[in-house]
Amino acid sequence: MSFRPDPTFYPSPRLAMQAPPERLAYVAALNPNDHRPDEMTVVDLDHGSNTYGQIVGSLAMPQPGDELHHFGWNACSSALCPYAPHPHVERRYLIVPGLRSSRIHIIDTKPDPRKPRIVKVIEADEIAKRSGYSRMHTVHCGPDGIYVNAIGSSSGDGPGGILILDHDSFQVLGRWEVDRGPQYFAYDFWWHLGYDTMLTSEWGTPNMVESGLNPELLLGAKYGRRIHVWDLRKRRHKQVLDLGEEYQLPLELRPAHDPSKAYGFVGVVISLKDLSSSIWLWRAQNGGWTIKKIIDIPAEPADSDLLPPILKGFKTVPPLLTDIDLSLDDKFLYASCWGTGELRQYDVSDPVDPKLTGSIRLGGIARRTAHPKNPKQPLNGATQMVEISRDGRRIYFTNSLYRTWDDQFYPDGVRGWMAKADLSARGELELDRNFFVDFGDLRAHQVRLEGGDASSDSYCFA
């Protein structure tokens, strides 16, 4: 703990965009070998380094079977909020959940950020005892604690929800919800600190997702389709935003970074009507919250010989929009289509009227688009987890989604990789032809950038 705020904290997204460029990335990597543990890897992002674009550090988890997922920092810029009880915590520890094991690993990135080390493991039984939750999914650093969500209970059913860890001791304090109302499914969560509002999205219970995407459940519209609105301070459910049965799996939530703006975006994986994906806009209006579809991403015809068994009968590749990310200036929204291998860039300066302004492709179920650094090597997996630098100039992405779903849609196996795109001075999206990190048998997933990035911090000042 310091007597001064951490220099990587910024009161506003505008000031955070002036931060020094990142030099390292922490990348969670799944080990598909049941007998070997997952790893937290460190990738060199310093252009002046002779190891630029290479893995320069690695930390194996104590046990196999974690399926490391959406990890986050112990503290971030939200600690500068006027009501924050922890203004002098330090961005030092990575809070790393295991989606299958339900463990939470506390990883210290100091004194040597290339040699992170585990300082605490919170076991599944302790989490279940204190919160009733299981299958940890996403971590966000809040002004008053570390928020971790889970997709279910220890039985493998629901409800899923959110638990809180103490900023300093990392002790599990308990379940966040006081009144959950009709909420049962869980996936992602984010908030509008300026409006004391949290939103949560839906996937399915562990029993519905752990063995893969169940076609019967999907076609029966049994997966999640709702966004839930909560009173953040009172921890009570306020409203349901229902997308309708056609739209299944509203996953990643990206609220505007400017705390004076009460809107945000959610990516929806699939439409039962035509296998398209979509992006929806939520907004505060007339004392409540509304949601509206603003972007359709169509499926693409494909030769059935190129498709995995789950798709052969459709002769189509769905986009499978599995991640979105919003630049700190709230201008560009990046949409990652894990089925087609396309990374789309939208100008959402006017969120009601988005404009497609860029596109690049790597991998993909049918295309297997190669990277320019190795043009003769077809890539499996596809653009999946996306992370944006604080200044908005660099966009990093990896190719693995979730082990069982990887195996369904890419049955020949997923060899992990990480790539990068740049934003030109004219706002054009350009693939970095020289940046390509090969993870080999490990499957690269969540990315966090040194000092913060576009999806790890929230702000209380505009």
HELIX and SHEET records of a PDB file:
HELIX    1   1 PRO A   13  ALA A   16  1                                   4    
HELIX    2   2 SER A   77  LEU A   80  5                                   4    
HELIX    3   3 ALA A  124  SER A  131  1                                   8    
HELIX    4   4 LEU A  193  TYR A  195  5                                   3    
HELIX    5   5 PRO A  206  VAL A  209  1                                   4    
HELIX    6   6 PRO A  215  LEU A  219  1                                   5    
HELIX    7   7 SER A  304  LEU A  306  5                                   3    
HELIX    8   8 LYS A  312  PHE A  314  5                                   3    
HELIX    9   9 ARG A  403  PHE A  409  1                                   7    
SHEET    1   A 4 ILE A  55  ALA A  60  0                                        
SHEET    2   A 4 GLU A  39  ASP A  44 -1                                        
SHEET    3   A 4 LEU A  24  LEU A  30 -1                                        
SHEET    4   A 4 ARG A 443  LEU A 449 -1                                        
SHEET    1   B 4 GLY A  72  TRP A  73  0                                        
SHEET    2   B 4 TYR A  93  PRO A  97 -1                                        
SHEET    3   B 4 ILE A 104  ASP A 108 -1                                        
SHEET    4   B 4 ARG A 117  ILE A 122 -1                                        
SHEET    1   C 4 TYR A 133  GLY A 142  0                                        
SHEET    2   C 4 GLY A 145  SER A 153 -1                                        
SHEET    3   C 4 GLY A 161  LEU A 165 -1                                        
SHEET    4   C 4 VAL A 172  ARG A 175 -1                                        
SHEET    1   D 4 PHE A 189  HIS A 192  0                                        
SHEET    2   D 4 THR A 197  THR A 200 -1                                        
SHEET    3   D 4 ARG A 226  ASP A 231 -1                                        
SHEET    4   D 4 ARG A 236  ASP A 242 -1                                        
SHEET    1   E 4 TYR A 247  PRO A 255  0                                        
SHEET    2   E 4 TYR A 263  SER A 271 -1                                        
SHEET    3   E 4 SER A 277  GLN A 285 -1                                        
SHEET    4   E 4 GLY A 288  ILE A 297 -1                                        
SHEET    1   F 2 GLU A 300  PRO A 301  0                                        
SHEET    2   F 2 THR A 316  VAL A 317 -1                                        
SHEET    1   G 4 LEU A 321  LEU A 326  0                                        
SHEET    2   G 4 PHE A 332  CYS A 337 -1                                        
SHEET    3   G 4 GLU A 342  ASP A 347 -1                                        
SHEET    4   G 4 LYS A 355  ARG A 361 -1                                        
SHEET    1   H 4 VAL A 386  ILE A 388  0                                        
SHEET    2   H 4 ARG A 394  THR A 398 -1                                        
SHEET    3   H 4 GLY A 416  LEU A 423 -1                                        
SHEET    4   H 4 LEU A 429  GLY A 440 -1                                        
END                                                                             
